[in-house]
Amino acid sequence: MLQTTTPQEILGFVCHDRVTGFQGVALGYVTYLSGCNQVLLVPSVTSEGKLGESHWFDVQRLTVIATETRLELDNFGTPGCDAPAPKR
């Protein structure tokens, strides 16, 4: 079970949802006033080469898969502020 829930400690890691079995890279983190923090998991490409659908999960349901290397991106030159926000 995930002991800490800060974005810096989960973003970029492969996570597993204990309820559904869904697995993906933690690409987004949102904090709600109600305290129900959620993480956006993006799955791997399917065997047919298609992108899977991303889903939001409550952070307390997730387990970080420690055997996987953390994904790190260098967005210094292209921070994405000119692109629209992702839609669900």
N, C-alpha and C positions, 0 to 999 in steps of 0.2 A: 504494500500500500504506500502511496505517496505521502511522505511525512511533511514536506514543505510544499507550499503552493505559490511561491512567487514566480512571476514570468521568467526571470533569469534562470531559475532552476528547472524549468520544464520545457521552454521553447527550444526547438531544434532537436529534441530527443524523440525517438520512436516510443509511442505509448500504446498501451492495451487497455481497452475498456472491459472491466471485469463482468459487466452485466451482459453485453451483447457479443463480446469477443472481437469487436471491431479494433483494427490496429492501423496506426498511421503516424506520420511526423506531426508533432505539435507546432503549428504554424501561427496560431492566434491565441490570445488570452484576453478575456474580458472580465472586468470586476463590476458587479452590480451592487447597487445600494442595499439590496436585500441580503447580500452576503453569499449569494449563489454564484460563485466564480465558475467560469466555463472555459474550456480549451477547444480550439478547432483542430481536429485531426484530419490530415490529408493522406489518403491511402496510396499505396504503390500503384503503378500502372498495371493493368490486368494482363493476363497471358496473351490476350488478343491485341495488346498495344493501346488500349483505350484508357482514358483517365477515369478513375473512380470518383464518386461523389464524396465531398468533404462533409463532416458532421460535427456539431458542437456537443460536448459532453461535460457534465459536472466534474470538476477537478477531483473530488473525493472518490470518484469511481475509477480513476486511472492508475495504472502501474507503469512506471518508466521501465523500459526494457534495457537493462544495464549492459547487455552484450553488444548493443548497437552504438555506433559512433555518432556523436552529436553533429547535426548539420549546421554549418556556419556559413553565412553569406556576407560578402563584402559589398555593401550597397552605397559606399561612399560617393561614387560617381553618378549613380542612378537611384536616388532614394524613393522614387515612385510617387512623389507629391503631385505630379502632373497627371496621374492616372486616377480614374474613379475608384471608389471603394468597392470591394467585392460584394456581390449581392447573393443572398441565400435563396 
